[in-house]
Amino acid sequence: MLRRLYDWTMGLAGHRHADASLFSVSFVESSVFPIPPDVLMIPMVLARRQRAFIIATIATVGSVLGALLGYWIGAALMDTVGQWVLTAYGKEAAYADLAARFAEYGGWAVLIAAVTPFPFKVITIFSGAAGLSLPLFIAVSILGRALRFFIVAGLLWRFGSPIKSFIEQRLGLVFTLFMIALVGGFAALRYL
């Protein structure tokens, strides 16, 4: 089944609507969707290495625009839905303390979440809820997402064939490592 999923993703990566799909996945991943755009971006770069940096640009732009949606969700819905959730769990005081600390160090949190497998959507929504400076949020989101996607694209552009062979020969291992990173990112939420 894993091999069929990989083959399907590689086929989608070469499809004429792959760029639009990547933009859409990158957009929704930054605000609500749990699967990172790397799942589509990596096969797209492997399928068409000469477009590596165009693909990274598409992922970056989609992700940053989606981050703005996440910021808006946090800013616009925190007083209604978010406050209700905090009250239901008795976490109003904990939220106020965390929001105050986030106002001071939030730029670093956005940068770390933008570059790592940590679920970026959590930080985008919390940035809006905590009232992080919007210009700072945008600047750090652009920097972090560009770093993440352009480093991946650059490595795949430079070492594409060996990496593609490695992935295809060790698909189970690569999938397992990816899932560990993804689950680890969500597990890190418990300690934030």
Long-range contacts (C-beta under 8 A, 24 or more apart in sequence): 2-171, 2-172, 2-175, 3-171, 6-43, 6-167, 6-168, 6-171, 9-39, 9-40, 9-43, 10-43, 10-46, 10-47, 12-40, 12-43, 13-40, 13-43, 13-44, 13-46, 13-47, 13-48, 14-44, 14-47, 14-48, 18-44, 19-55, 19-58, 22-55, 22-58, 22-59, 22-62, 23-58, 23-59, 23-61, 23-62, 24-62, 25-62, 26-58, 26-59, 26-60, 26-61, 26-62, 26-63, 26-66, 27-62, 27-63, 27-65, 27-66, 27-69, 28-66, 29-63, 29-66, 29-120, 29-121, 30-62, 30-63, 30-64, 30-65, 30-66, 30-67, 30-69, 30-70, 30-120, 30-121, 30-124, 31-66, 31-67, 31-69, 31-70, 31-73, 31-121, 31-124, 31-125, 32-70, 32-73, 32-121, 33-121, 34-119, 36-117, 36-182, 37-62, 37-63, 37-149, 38-152, 41-149, 41-152, 41-153, 42-152, 42-156, 45-152, 45-153, 45-156, 45-157, 45-160, 46-156, 46-160, 46-163, 46-164, 46-167, 49-156, 49-157, 49-160, 52-153, 52-154, 52-156, 52-157, 53-150, 53-153, 53-154, 53-157, 55-153, 56-146, 56-149, 56-150, 56-152, 56-153, 56-154, 59-145, 59-149, 60-142, 60-145, 60-146, 60-149, 60-150, 63-120, 63-141, 63-145, 63-149, 64-138, 64-141, 64-142, 64-145, 66-124, 67-114, 67-120, 67-124, 67-137, 67-141, 67-145, 68-124, 68-138, 69-124, 70-120, 70-121, 70-124, 70-125, 70-127, 70-128, 71-124, 71-125, 71-127, 71-128, 71-132, 71-134, 71-137, 72-128, 73-124, 73-125, 73-128, 74-124, 74-125, 74-126, 74-127, 74-128, 74-129, 74-130, 75-128, 75-129, 75-131, 76-128, 78-128, 78-129, 82-129, 98-130, 99-129, 99-130, 99-131, 102-126, 102-127, 102-130, 102-132, 103-130, 103-131, 103-132, 106-130, 106-132, 106-136, 106-137, 107-132, 107-133, 107-136, 107-137, 107-140, 110-136, 110-137, 110-140, 110-141, 110-144, 111-140, 111-143, 111-144, 112-144, 113-144, 114-140, 114-141, 114-143, 114-144, 114-145, 114-147, 114-148, 115-144, 115-147, 115-148, 116-148, 116-185, 117-181, 117-182, 117-184, 117-185, 118-185, 118-188, 118-189, 119-185, 119-186, 119-189, 120-145, 122-189, 122-192
